[in-house]
Amino acid sequence: MKKETLIIGGGISGLSLAWELSSLGISSTIVEKAPFMGGHVSNFACKATQTCQKCGACQLEDYLSKAFKADNVNILVSSSVDSVAQTGSHFMAKVSQRKSIVISDKCDDCGLCLKVCPVEGALIRPAFDSRLYISNEKCLNSNGVHCEACAQICPQDAVELQKKSQEVELEVGAIALCTGFAPYDPTQKLKFGYRRVPGVITTLELDSILRTGNFQSAAFGEAPKSIAFIQCVGSRDPRSGTNYCSQVCCGVSIRLACLIKNRYPEINVTIFYMDIQTFEREFDSTLDRAKNDIDFIRAMPSEIHSDENGFPAVIYHGGDETRQMIPFDLVVLAVGIVPRDPDLPGSFPGLWKNRDGFIGSDDNDVNAGHPGIFVAGAAQGPKSISACISHSIMAASQIKRYLDRAERGE
Ligand SMILES: Cc1cc2nc3c(=O)[nH]c(=O)nc-3n(C[C@H](O)[C@H](O)[C@H](O)COP(=O)(O)OP(=O)(O)OC[C@H]3O[C@@H](n4cnc5c(N)ncnc54)[C@H](O)[C@@H]3O)c2cc1C
């Protein structure tokens, strides 16, 4: 019996699961499709003001260093699982890895490659790193299409495109799906003006801006004087097919708002909300403090449009049902958590999809519906970073129990 686990997805859930398994003496291989580890959390800013705000973002560094140091954790980035076959209690997984890269020592950051690349997101500059990475998932060349635009235009010869993928075969006793979530796509809500009205961004984009530096260095120029957050964009919305709470957005917006007030006390911050969901312990005191500095308006805006000065104006109906309009310099859409890659469960035999379209059952279970296949973190449903880590700890103990029983032939 192979006491080894294949972990698909190298976000906080995959990393914490690998570390927990390592502590239990079980080896694992993490297959991550992005060219770097960390998933969504890798772009989050630390939200500490004078004191730690317990946003959890720093936990990633901790688990990254533990996983990279552990000698029984093998990490494959820019990789994907092409097929899985089961023989008895073993799984044979075929993994392909592509190593197209931008050589950072040669790259002089001229930006020409970004201009000629025909696919948005194929060249990535993550918030945690000033270097450029090639996403093999999106790059045309990595997907068999003849395109060498970036390599041809690079005056420094810094782009190394690898045409052929490397194949790796893994024999494992268990598989853990830690494939995470996708942020709700706000272009689906035309009325909120994302990508249509200048000055409308998402909480993920704001997080990256605050992580990389400040507003002045961001694409839209100088620091805004007023910012509005719109809650529940793609959450608790049956018309969008997301009839559930994303659980993290209220905490995210309030922490981001407090961080902004701490760094730029002169900026006016307003939060539009339906009701504030505080899933976290001890969050009520954070909320009480936030109410001193931030305006809370209980209304779901009906529209955001560009006012006569080109700024985003939020239209909503106040308590007395009168139509109100407030212009802001920046509007931040608190996008929810939706299932990523809905086709994934189908590629494994007999996997469950829960009520909200995530992998697994409706409760917090780590079983994915097929013996030997487990799920951990946001792939199972909306969760905070700490909740993902707890879920991974639970998954590690269940995987150990499963592998022990399989070894005994039970
Ligand atoms: C706007 C926003 C802000 C947030 N801010 C906070 C916060 O401040 N604090 C907090 O506690 N939580 C926050 N969260 C929640 C947090 O993002 C999640 O808890 C966390 O990212 C979940 O981690 P994960 O590893 O399960 O998934 P992800 O972070 O989504 O990582 C999944 C990984 O799997 C990889 N992957 C996916 N499919 C495949 C595949 N088929 N093959 C190989 N690799 C694959 C992905 O590339 C990715 O690296 C926020 C969420 C949102 C939407």
The ligand as a Tripos MOL2 file, in Angstrom:
@<TRIPOS>MOLECULE
LIG
   53    58     1     0     0
SMALL
NO_CHARGES

@<TRIPOS>ATOM
      1 C1        -12.0710   38.9970   -2.1920 C.3       1 LIG1
      2 C2        -11.6540   37.9560   -1.2070 C.ar      1 LIG1
      3 C3        -10.8450   38.3220   -0.1500 C.ar      1 LIG1
      4 C4        -10.5240   37.3920    0.8450 C.ar      1 LIG1
      5 N1         -9.7900   37.7890    1.9280 N.ar      1 LIG1
      6 C5         -9.6280   36.9290    2.9700 C.ar      1 LIG1
      7 C6         -8.9990   37.3520    4.1870 C.ar      1 LIG1
      8 O1         -8.5370   38.5020    4.3180 O.2       1 LIG1
      9 N2         -8.9090   36.4460    5.2110 N.ar      1 LIG1
     10 C7         -9.4100   35.1740    5.0990 C.ar      1 LIG1
     11 O2         -9.3360   34.4040    6.0660 O.2       1 LIG1
     12 N3         -9.9570   34.7380    3.9300 N.ar      1 LIG1
     13 C8        -10.0850   35.5820    2.8900 C.ar      1 LIG1
     14 N4        -10.6730   35.1410    1.7280 N.ar      1 LIG1
     15 C9        -10.9470   33.7070    1.5770 C.3       1 LIG1
     16 C10        -9.6300   33.0200    1.0810 C.3       1 LIG1
     17 O3         -9.3130   33.5400   -0.1820 O.3       1 LIG1
     18 C11        -9.8210   31.5230    1.0360 C.3       1 LIG1
     19 O4        -10.0860   31.0580    2.3460 O.3       1 LIG1
     20 C12        -8.5640   30.7910    0.5400 C.3       1 LIG1
     21 O5         -8.0130   31.4020   -0.6030 O.3       1 LIG1
     22 C13        -8.9270   29.3690    0.2090 C.3       1 LIG1
     23 O6         -7.7310   28.6710   -0.0310 O.3       1 LIG1
     24 P1         -7.7230   27.3630   -0.9330 P.3       1 LIG1
     25 O7         -6.3440   26.8580   -0.9170 O.co2     1 LIG1
     26 O8         -8.8190   26.4670   -0.4850 O.co2     1 LIG1
     27 O9         -8.1330   27.9010   -2.3820 O.3       1 LIG1
     28 P2         -7.3680   28.8830   -3.3860 P.3       1 LIG1
     29 O10        -6.7740   30.0270   -2.6780 O.co2     1 LIG1
     30 O11        -8.3790   29.1660   -4.4610 O.co2     1 LIG1
     31 O12        -6.2050   27.9950   -3.9780 O.3       1 LIG1
     32 C14        -6.4830   26.8930   -4.8140 C.3       1 LIG1
     33 C15        -5.2310   26.5520   -5.6060 C.3       1 LIG1
     34 O13        -5.4940   25.4010   -6.4080 O.3       1 LIG1
     35 C16        -4.9730   25.5970   -7.7160 C.3       1 LIG1
     36 N5         -5.7660   24.7730   -8.6340 N.ar      1 LIG1
     37 C17        -7.0940   24.8970   -8.9370 C.ar      1 LIG1
     38 N6         -7.4760   23.9400   -9.7950 N.ar      1 LIG1
     39 C18        -6.3750   23.1980  -10.0430 C.ar      1 LIG1
     40 C19        -6.1230   22.0550  -10.8530 C.ar      1 LIG1
     41 N7         -7.1170   21.4750  -11.5690 N.pl3     1 LIG1
     42 N8         -4.8620   21.5590  -10.8960 N.ar      1 LIG1
     43 C20        -3.8600   22.1220  -10.1600 C.ar      1 LIG1
     44 N9         -4.0250   23.2080   -9.3820 N.ar      1 LIG1
     45 C21        -5.2810   23.7300   -9.3130 C.ar      1 LIG1
     46 C22        -5.1250   27.0800   -7.9470 C.3       1 LIG1
     47 O14        -4.2470   27.5440   -8.9560 O.3       1 LIG1
     48 C23        -4.7830   27.6450   -6.5640 C.3       1 LIG1
     49 O15        -3.4100   27.8890   -6.4110 O.3       1 LIG1
     50 C24       -10.9920   36.0530    0.7230 C.ar      1 LIG1
     51 C25       -11.7550   35.6820   -0.3870 C.ar      1 LIG1
     52 C26       -12.1030   36.6330   -1.3300 C.ar      1 LIG1
     53 C27       -12.9640   36.2310   -2.4940 C.3       1 LIG1
@<TRIPOS>BOND
     1     1     2 1
     2     2     3 ar
     3     2    52 ar
     4     3     4 ar
     5     4     5 ar
     6     4    50 ar
     7     5     6 ar
     8     6     7 ar
     9     6    13 1
    10     7     8 2
    11     7     9 ar
    12     9    10 ar
    13    10    11 2
    14    10    12 ar
    15    12    13 ar
    16    13    14 ar
    17    14    15 1
    18    14    50 ar
    19    15    16 1
    20    16    17 1
    21    16    18 1
    22    18    19 1
    23    18    20 1
    24    20    21 1
    25    20    22 1
    26    22    23 1
    27    23    24 1
    28    24    25 2
    29    24    26 1
    30    24    27 1
    31    27    28 1
    32    28    29 2
    33    28    30 1
    34    28    31 1
    35    31    32 1
    36    32    33 1
    37    33    34 1
    38    33    48 1
    39    34    35 1
    40    35    36 1
    41    35    46 1
    42    36    37 ar
    43    36    45 ar
    44    37    38 ar
    45    38    39 ar
    46    39    40 ar
    47    39    45 ar
    48    40    41 1
    49    40    42 ar
    50    42    43 ar
    51    43    44 ar
    52    44    45 ar
    53    46    47 1
    54    46    48 1
    55    48    49 1
    56    50    51 ar
    57    51    52 ar
    58    52    53 1
@<TRIPOS>SUBSTRUCTURE
     1 LIG1         1 GROUP 0 **** ****
